[in-house]
């Protein structure tokens, strides 16, 4: 049992309302709550809203309170509900109770009574209101501002809003470490910019003092120790000092060692060299700043990505073929392939049947692909599966173009080694004629496709993926590592279909990619917006 007033309370009671446990014990004048006692409700404050009568509202016509305040206090209603009742009744809520007409009091009563009756009978519409924050109302009352969404029940509305809040809070917690690092790097960049400006100003001042020495020469001054020389130095915010017997010119807190007996031209040369050193320091600080900016960009990207990682969603029951590599050809045929030696073996041993075609690359390190129900498969589908077989082979990782694949019928595949020979796991013997199909390019596409009233991620030849997907990314060999490529594709998909993409984990993106590095060549909107329904094969 929950009490949602005062400090709040949570109690566990037996069926005869004996308190078994509670959050807060209470001992006040009107009731006592502790373990072992019978639960009692707090005394009523005002009228029982479920049993009000028109005569109860007679007091409203005699009070000198503002009518809305009287209704709120008497029935214990929040301000928004009181305002809604007066709006529906078309009565000014600021009007004093004793100034209301009999008709106005009757309208307020009837409106209140109808709302209570509707709630009791279930004849009301709970809503979610979204503006600066989201809240749930058990019923519509008057004018509501913000985005209004109807829900089947008040509890469902609470579930939706609290879930959204939990997800938002989770994202904030998850990205807090990166946010902290971002702030640290931003502070470093700010300090580096200040340092650059300080050094630049110092170099400029030293140069000005050096130039002032030539001004001294033009005025007939021949020694830096001359009184007139000191005056010109002071004009340029510099001065001559001696520390431990060493002569120094102080310029903007920078002490530069000089020989006062040297000609002014020589001293000017010393100052110019110091100004150059200061300028060189600017380049060093700038290089450090650029590295810091790159780090900042990296962490900002990481923070943005982390915000999408937490997803609350129902776990979808996967189709049998999703444990393998798979895609639908342009003609609608299902193609499945192995990911490794174990799945290569499973694809052939469990799923190769008489009407299928089986493919393998003409290269060591190739998966087996099966085109299901392919008795009369068009050449286009055959070519697409051959292309996928090559792309998911070692050819992708090593950038080997021009590799061919071949297909054979199921009866040509022997699942055991010839007598006296050994077959590695995932390998099979092929007998008879092989039908070769050359693949000139190495290109694949990652795409999100609608499937069985949901959306799933897959990878295959560009043309069928573009046709069957709602968004796609075409990739080629080389470029960046699998995980980095997966993250980049996910970010690009989020720009196109954020709500759908955020439900697909980064692990799923990594899982569909070919082994090795990849580079993104194109990202776009696919041609499909409708679910694909197929008859799935059982194990």
VMD Tcl script that draws the C-alpha trace (Angstrom):
set ca {
  {0.00 0.00 0.00}
  {1.28 3.47 -0.82}
  {0.41 6.82 0.76}
  {1.05 9.72 -1.60}
  {0.67 12.68 0.75}
  {2.82 14.32 3.40}
  {6.20 12.59 3.53}
  {4.73 9.55 1.77}
  {4.78 5.97 3.02}
  {4.91 2.37 1.79}
  {3.28 -0.39 3.83}
  {2.98 -4.17 3.52}
  {-0.24 -5.48 5.08}
  {-1.84 -8.88 5.58}
  {-5.26 -9.69 4.14}
  {-6.90 -8.51 7.39}
  {-4.92 -5.21 7.10}
  {-2.38 -5.98 9.85}
  {0.84 -4.05 9.16}
  {3.71 -6.46 8.42}
  {6.28 -3.85 7.40}
  {6.34 -0.15 6.62}
  {8.73 2.56 5.52}
  {7.87 5.13 8.23}
  {6.23 4.51 11.60}
  {3.65 7.16 12.54}
  {2.36 8.17 15.98}
  {0.13 11.26 15.83}
  {-3.11 12.38 17.46}
  {-5.47 10.92 14.88}
  {-3.70 7.62 14.07}
  {-0.79 5.31 14.79}
  {1.04 3.11 12.27}
  {3.61 0.46 13.27}
  {4.27 -3.24 12.73}
  {1.51 -5.41 14.23}
  {-1.17 -2.72 14.28}
  {-4.18 -2.60 11.99}
  {-3.84 -0.10 9.16}
  {-6.11 2.94 9.50}
  {-6.61 5.66 6.95}
  {-5.97 9.30 7.81}
  {-9.08 11.28 8.79}
  {-10.95 12.85 5.92}
  {-10.24 16.50 5.28}
  {-13.32 17.99 3.67}
  {-15.98 16.22 1.65}
  {-15.75 12.71 0.22}
  {-15.54 13.43 -3.49}
  {-17.14 10.06 -4.34}
  {-20.27 10.85 -2.32}
  {-20.90 14.54 -2.88}
  {-24.40 15.97 -3.21}
  {-25.72 19.29 -4.44}
  {-26.55 20.30 -0.87}
  {-22.85 19.99 0.02}
  {-22.17 22.83 -2.41}
  {-24.56 25.20 -0.61}
  {-21.60 26.20 1.59}
  {-19.85 27.51 -1.54}
  {-22.51 30.21 -1.89}
  {-21.89 31.40 1.68}
  {-18.09 31.52 1.78}
  {-16.07 34.69 1.26}
  {-13.19 32.61 -0.19}
  {-12.35 32.64 -3.87}
  {-14.58 29.92 -5.30}
  {-11.72 27.91 -6.84}
  {-9.84 27.90 -3.53}
  {-12.95 26.67 -1.67}
  {-13.43 23.79 -4.13}
  {-9.77 22.75 -3.91}
  {-9.72 22.79 -0.12}
  {-13.12 21.14 0.34}
  {-12.51 18.26 -2.08}
  {-8.72 18.05 -1.71}
  {-8.14 18.60 -5.43}
  {-4.93 19.85 -7.08}
  {-5.03 23.27 -8.71}
  {-5.01 21.95 -12.31}
  {-8.14 19.84 -11.68}
  {-9.95 22.73 -10.02}
  {-9.11 25.02 -12.94}
  {-10.33 22.36 -15.37}
  {-13.67 22.03 -13.58}
  {-14.27 25.78 -13.65}
  {-13.27 25.97 -17.33}
  {-15.73 23.22 -18.29}
  {-18.46 24.79 -16.10}
  {-17.69 28.18 -17.70}
  {-17.49 29.92 -14.32}
  {-14.85 32.47 -13.30}
  {-12.59 30.65 -10.78}
  {-11.49 33.96 -9.21}
  {-15.04 34.94 -8.26}
  {-15.82 34.96 -4.53}
  {-18.11 32.13 -3.43}
  {-20.79 34.42 -1.97}
  {-20.97 36.28 -5.30}
  {-21.77 33.14 -7.33}
  {-25.28 32.71 -8.66}
  {-27.32 29.61 -7.89}
  {-26.93 28.56 -11.55}
  {-23.13 28.89 -11.38}
  {-22.97 26.78 -8.21}
  {-25.16 24.16 -9.86}
  {-22.85 24.07 -12.93}
  {-19.79 23.59 -10.72}
  {-21.47 20.74 -8.84}
  {-22.76 18.97 -11.98}
  {-19.38 19.27 -13.71}
  {-17.60 17.85 -10.67}
  {-20.14 15.04 -10.27}
  {-19.92 14.08 -13.96}
  {-16.12 13.91 -13.85}
  {-16.22 11.67 -10.76}
  {-18.87 9.43 -12.35}
  {-16.84 9.14 -15.57}
  {-13.73 8.12 -13.64}
  {-15.61 5.51 -11.58}
  {-17.28 4.04 -14.69}
  {-14.09 4.13 -16.76}
  {-15.61 6.59 -19.22}
  {-12.57 8.88 -19.30}
  {-9.44 9.34 -21.40}
  {-6.04 9.35 -19.64}
  {-3.44 11.45 -21.46}
  {0.27 12.16 -21.51}
  {1.20 15.84 -21.77}
  {4.67 16.70 -23.04}
  {5.97 20.26 -22.86}
  {8.92 21.26 -20.66}
  {8.41 17.98 -18.82}
  {6.15 14.97 -19.29}
  {3.24 14.23 -16.98}
  {0.27 11.87 -16.96}
  {-3.31 12.94 -16.26}
  {-6.02 10.36 -15.54}
  {-8.49 12.45 -17.56}
  {-8.74 15.47 -19.84}
  {-9.86 18.62 -18.04}
  {-10.24 21.88 -19.92}
  {-7.54 23.28 -22.21}
  {-4.23 21.41 -22.11}
  {-1.01 22.93 -23.43}
  {1.71 20.86 -25.05}
  {1.83 17.65 -27.05}
  {-1.14 15.50 -26.00}
  {-1.08 11.70 -26.39}
  {-4.01 9.49 -25.39}
  {-3.29 6.20 -23.58}
  {-5.47 3.22 -22.71}
  {-5.03 3.60 -18.96}
  {-3.48 5.86 -16.36}
  {-1.09 3.06 -15.38}
  {0.05 2.65 -18.99}
  {0.73 6.38 -19.17}
  {2.79 6.25 -15.99}
  {4.73 3.28 -17.36}
  {5.56 5.15 -20.57}
  {6.65 8.37 -18.84}
  {8.69 6.66 -16.10}
  {10.39 4.44 -18.67}
  {11.34 7.51 -20.71}
  {12.70 9.18 -17.57}
  {14.73 6.09 -16.64}
  {16.23 5.86 -20.13}
  {17.07 9.58 -20.15}
  {18.69 9.33 -16.73}
  {20.59 6.22 -17.80}
  {21.98 8.02 -20.83}
  {23.08 10.89 -18.63}
  {24.86 8.53 -16.22}
  {26.47 6.56 -19.04}
  {27.88 9.65 -20.75}
  {28.93 11.48 -17.55}
  {32.52 10.20 -17.66}
  {32.96 11.38 -21.24}
  {31.29 14.69 -20.39}
  {33.80 15.20 -17.58}
  {36.67 14.53 -19.97}
  {35.15 16.92 -22.52}
  {35.05 19.71 -19.91}
  {38.67 19.01 -18.92}
  {39.80 19.23 -22.54}
  {37.79 22.41 -23.11}
  {39.55 23.96 -20.09}
  {42.93 22.89 -21.47}
  {42.16 24.46 -24.84}
  {41.09 27.70 -23.13}
  {44.35 27.80 -21.15}
  {46.37 27.06 -24.29}
  {44.65 29.90 -26.13}
  {45.50 32.26 -23.26}
  {49.11 31.06 -23.34}
  {49.35 31.71 -27.08}
  {47.98 35.23 -26.63}
  {50.35 35.93 -23.72}
  {53.43 34.75 -25.64}
  {52.35 36.64 -28.76}
  {51.95 39.85 -26.74}
  {55.32 39.31 -25.05}
  {57.07 38.77 -28.40}
  {55.48 41.95 -29.72}
  {56.62 43.97 -26.68}
  {60.18 42.64 -26.91}
  {60.26 43.61 -30.61}
  {59.00 47.10 -29.72}
  {61.77 47.54 -27.15}
  {64.36 46.35 -29.68}
  {63.09 48.94 -32.17}
  {63.25 51.61 -29.45}
  {67.00 51.07 -29.22}
  {67.34 52.31 -32.80}
  {65.27 55.32 -31.76}
  {67.90 55.95 -29.06}
  {70.67 55.79 -31.66}
  {68.84 58.31 -33.85}
  {68.73 60.66 -30.83}
  {72.47 60.32 -30.24}
  {72.21 57.96 -27.29}
  {75.09 55.47 -27.37}
  {74.70 53.57 -24.07}
  {71.82 51.60 -22.59}
  {72.84 53.00 -19.19}
  {72.15 56.56 -20.31}
  {69.33 58.28 -18.35}
  {67.55 59.15 -21.61}
  {67.72 55.46 -22.57}
  {65.96 54.56 -19.31}
  {63.17 57.03 -20.12}
  {62.61 55.49 -23.57}
  {62.60 51.98 -22.04}
  {59.97 53.08 -19.52}
  {57.75 54.41 -22.31}
  {57.82 50.85 -23.74}
  {57.07 49.26 -20.33}
  {60.64 48.02 -19.93}
  {63.41 48.72 -17.46}
  {67.06 47.95 -16.86}
  {67.92 46.12 -13.62}
  {70.87 44.32 -12.06}
  {70.56 41.02 -10.19}
  {73.60 39.39 -8.60}
  {75.85 41.50 -10.79}
  {74.03 40.53 -14.02}
  {72.40 43.21 -16.18}
  {68.86 42.41 -17.32}
  {66.15 44.13 -19.35}
  {62.71 43.33 -17.89}
  {59.91 43.31 -20.49}
  {56.45 42.09 -19.38}
  {57.95 39.94 -16.57}
  {60.46 38.47 -19.03}
  {64.07 39.02 -17.93}
  {66.59 39.15 -20.79}
  {70.31 39.08 -20.05}
  {72.36 41.76 -21.82}
  {75.83 43.29 -21.75}
  {75.39 46.97 -20.93}
  {78.80 47.73 -22.40}
  {77.74 46.40 -25.83}
  {76.61 48.79 -28.58}
  {72.87 49.41 -28.75}
  {72.75 47.57 -32.11}
  {74.11 44.41 -30.43}
  {71.59 44.68 -27.58}
  {68.79 45.15 -30.13}
  {69.98 41.97 -31.89}
  {69.76 40.05 -28.58}
  {66.19 41.30 -28.11}
  {65.17 40.42 -31.67}
  {66.50 36.87 -31.17}
  {64.49 36.58 -27.95}
  {61.35 37.76 -29.78}
  {61.92 35.04 -32.39}
  {62.23 32.41 -29.63}
  {58.92 33.58 -28.20}
  {57.27 33.33 -31.65}
  {58.63 29.79 -32.04}
  {57.03 28.90 -28.70}
  {53.67 29.99 -30.15}
  {53.99 27.32 -32.84}
  {54.70 24.65 -30.22}
  {51.72 25.66 -28.10}
  {49.52 25.79 -31.21}
  {50.55 22.22 -32.12}
  {49.66 21.03 -28.61}
  {46.35 22.89 -28.84}
  {45.50 21.17 -32.15}
  {46.16 17.75 -30.59}
  {43.92 18.67 -27.67}
  {41.18 19.78 -30.09}
  {41.36 16.40 -31.85}
  {41.00 14.65 -28.49}
  {38.03 16.89 -27.70}
  {36.37 16.04 -31.01}
  {36.88 12.34 -30.30}
  {35.32 12.52 -26.82}
  {32.45 14.69 -28.02}
  {31.71 12.07 -30.66}
  {31.95 9.34 -28.01}
  {29.55 11.24 -25.75}
  {27.03 11.63 -28.59}
  {27.32 7.93 -29.41}
  {26.89 6.87 -25.77}
  {23.59 8.71 -25.55}
  {22.17 6.23 -28.04}
  {23.50 3.09 -26.42}
  {20.88 2.64 -23.68}
  {17.71 1.24 -25.13}
  {14.67 -0.25 -23.41}
  {12.94 -2.57 -25.81}
  {11.22 -5.91 -26.01}
  {13.53 -8.74 -27.04}
  {12.55 -9.91 -30.50}
  {12.47 -13.62 -31.28}
  {14.98 -14.09 -34.07}
  {14.46 -16.17 -37.20}
  {16.58 -19.30 -37.53}
  {18.71 -17.87 -40.35}
  {19.78 -14.79 -38.34}
  {22.47 -16.83 -36.60}
  {24.29 -16.94 -39.95}
  {25.15 -14.38 -42.59}
  {21.99 -13.79 -44.60}
  {20.20 -11.49 -47.02}
  {17.35 -11.55 -49.52}
  {18.30 -11.31 -53.19}
  {16.73 -8.79 -55.55}
  {14.31 -11.54 -56.62}
  {13.31 -12.33 -53.02}
  {15.33 -15.53 -52.50}
  {16.90 -16.15 -49.09}
  {20.68 -16.60 -49.03}
  {22.54 -17.82 -45.93}
  {26.28 -18.17 -45.31}
  {28.74 -19.26 -42.65}
  {30.56 -16.87 -40.34}
  {33.31 -19.26 -39.30}
  {34.25 -22.94 -39.53}
  {31.52 -23.99 -37.08}
  {28.71 -22.08 -38.79}
  {30.06 -23.09 -42.22}
  {29.57 -26.68 -41.17}
  {26.11 -25.98 -39.71}
  {24.92 -24.18 -42.84}
  {25.72 -27.17 -45.03}
  {24.85 -30.02 -42.66}
  {21.60 -28.55 -41.30}
  {20.17 -26.41 -44.07}
  {21.31 -27.68 -47.49}
  {18.41 -29.44 -49.23}
  {17.73 -30.75 -52.71}
  {16.29 -27.57 -54.27}
  {19.12 -25.30 -53.05}
  {22.30 -24.09 -54.74}
  {25.54 -23.98 -52.76}
  {28.34 -21.45 -53.39}
  {32.01 -21.25 -52.43}
  {34.77 -18.83 -53.34}
  {37.65 -19.96 -55.52}
  {40.00 -18.97 -52.72}
  {41.18 -20.45 -49.44}
  {39.27 -18.88 -46.54}
  {35.83 -18.63 -48.13}
  {32.44 -19.23 -46.51}
  {29.79 -21.51 -47.96}
  {26.64 -19.69 -49.06}
  {23.32 -21.40 -49.83}
  {20.64 -19.93 -52.07}
  {17.42 -21.43 -50.72}
  {14.71 -22.88 -53.00}
  {16.86 -21.97 -56.00}
  {15.70 -24.53 -58.60}
  {14.63 -21.76 -60.95}
  {16.55 -18.83 -59.48}
  {17.27 -16.04 -62.03}
  {20.86 -15.28 -63.00}
  {20.64 -12.02 -61.08}
  {20.13 -13.81 -57.77}
  {22.86 -16.34 -58.59}
  {25.30 -13.51 -59.34}
  {24.41 -11.70 -56.12}
  {25.08 -14.76 -53.97}
  {28.37 -15.40 -55.79}
  {29.34 -11.79 -55.14}
  {28.50 -12.10 -51.43}
  {30.50 -15.33 -51.17}
  {33.62 -13.59 -52.50}
  {33.14 -10.45 -50.39}
  {32.79 -12.38 -47.14}
  {35.93 -14.39 -47.91}
  {39.60 -13.63 -47.27}
  {39.50 -11.51 -50.43}
  {37.89 -8.64 -48.48}
  {40.47 -8.52 -45.73}
  {43.37 -8.66 -48.19}
  {41.80 -6.49 -50.90}
  {42.00 -9.22 -53.57}
  {39.92 -8.13 -56.57}
  {38.84 -10.34 -59.47}
  {38.21 -13.48 -57.37}
  {35.54 -15.90 -58.64}
  {32.98 -18.01 -56.82}
  {31.39 -21.21 -58.07}
  {28.10 -22.96 -57.41}
  {27.13 -26.62 -57.44}
  {24.05 -28.68 -56.70}
  {23.55 -30.22 -53.24}
  {24.27 -33.76 -54.41}
  {27.78 -32.66 -55.46}
  {28.68 -31.83 -51.87}
  {30.17 -34.72 -49.88}
  {30.05 -34.20 -46.15}
  {32.73 -36.75 -45.33}
  {36.32 -37.07 -46.51}
  {37.35 -39.73 -49.01}
  {38.83 -42.85 -47.47}
  {42.24 -42.17 -45.99}
  {41.86 -38.38 -46.12}
  {41.00 -35.71 -43.55}
  {38.70 -32.69 -43.90}
  {39.12 -29.70 -41.55}
  {36.05 -28.49 -39.68}
  {33.78 -26.49 -41.97}
  {35.21 -28.08 -45.12}
  {33.51 -30.42 -47.61}
  {34.43 -32.28 -50.76}
  {32.96 -31.01 -54.05}
  {32.51 -33.50 -56.89}
  {31.67 -32.88 -60.53}
  {31.40 -29.68 -62.56}
  {31.76 -26.32 -60.88}
  {29.93 -23.32 -62.34}
  {32.12 -20.24 -61.97}
  {30.90 -16.65 -61.60}
  {33.53 -13.91 -61.51}
  {33.17 -10.98 -59.12}
  {34.97 -7.91 -60.45}
  {34.33 -5.70 -57.43}
  {34.39 -5.94 -53.66}
  {31.36 -3.99 -52.48}
  {28.79 -4.73 -49.80}
  {25.93 -2.82 -48.24}
  {24.76 -2.78 -44.63}
  {21.04 -2.13 -44.36}
  {18.10 -2.06 -41.96}
  {15.22 -4.04 -43.43}
  {11.62 -4.39 -42.24}
  {10.98 -8.01 -41.30}
  {8.05 -9.66 -39.49}
  {6.68 -6.38 -38.11}
  {10.12 -5.36 -36.90}
  {13.42 -4.06 -38.24}
  {16.65 -6.05 -38.50}
  {20.19 -5.40 -39.67}
  {21.83 -7.34 -42.47}
  {24.65 -7.10 -44.99}
  {24.91 -8.26 -48.59}
  {25.39 -7.09 -52.19}
  {24.44 -3.40 -52.64}
  {21.52 -3.80 -55.08}
  {19.30 -6.16 -53.04}
  {20.13 -4.39 -49.77}
  {19.17 -1.00 -51.23}
  {15.97 -2.53 -52.59}
  {14.92 -4.25 -49.35}
  {16.11 -1.70 -46.77}
  {14.86 1.55 -45.29}
  {18.44 2.87 -45.08}
  {21.79 1.52 -46.23}
  {25.54 2.14 -46.24}
  {27.75 0.86 -49.06}
  {31.21 -0.25 -47.95}
  {34.46 -1.32 -49.61}
  {37.67 -2.92 -48.26}
  {40.38 -1.00 -46.38}
  {39.73 2.09 -44.29}
  {38.98 1.66 -40.58}
  {38.70 -1.29 -38.20}
  {35.42 -3.22 -37.88}
  {34.31 -1.67 -34.58}
  {35.05 1.87 -35.74}
  {33.27 1.23 -39.05}
  {30.28 -0.20 -37.17}
  {30.09 2.87 -34.93}
  {30.31 5.21 -37.91}
  {27.56 3.37 -39.83}
  {25.32 3.40 -36.75}
  {25.78 7.15 -36.37}
  {24.93 7.70 -40.06}
  {21.82 5.50 -39.76}
  {20.77 7.44 -36.66}
  {20.67 10.59 -38.77}
  {18.21 8.89 -41.14}
  {16.15 6.64 -38.84}
  {16.98 7.52 -35.23}
  {14.16 5.69 -33.44}
  {14.78 2.44 -35.32}
  {18.59 2.59 -35.22}
  {18.79 3.21 -31.48}
  {17.15 -0.20 -30.89}
  {19.97 -1.97 -32.76}
  {23.11 -2.50 -30.66}
  {26.61 -1.70 -31.83}
  {27.39 -5.43 -31.48}
  {24.81 -6.18 -34.18}
  {26.51 -3.72 -36.51}
  {29.91 -5.33 -35.90}
  {28.42 -8.81 -36.38}
  {27.13 -8.15 -39.92}
  {30.36 -6.63 -41.26}
  {32.89 -8.66 -43.27}
  {36.13 -9.51 -41.44}
  {38.77 -6.82 -41.86}
  {38.79 -3.08 -42.39}
  {36.04 -1.25 -44.27}
  {35.41 2.23 -45.64}
  {32.00 3.84 -46.15}
  {31.42 4.96 -49.73}
  {27.72 5.91 -49.69}
  {24.83 6.27 -47.23}
  {21.22 6.65 -48.28}
  {17.52 5.92 -47.90}
  {16.48 2.46 -49.11}
  {13.53 1.62 -51.31}
  {11.56 -0.47 -48.81}
  {9.13 0.82 -46.20}
  {6.94 -2.27 -45.84}
  {7.63 -5.49 -43.88}
  {8.75 -8.59 -45.74}
  {6.86 -11.74 -44.73}
  {8.42 -15.12 -45.48}
  {7.89 -18.73 -44.46}
  {10.72 -19.53 -42.09}
  {12.37 -22.94 -41.98}
  {12.66 -24.69 -38.64}
  {15.83 -26.36 -37.43}
}
mol new
graphics top color blue
foreach p $ca { graphics top sphere $p radius 0.5 }
foreach p [lrange $ca 0 end-1] q [lrange $ca 1 end] { graphics top cylinder $p $q radius 0.2 }
display resetview
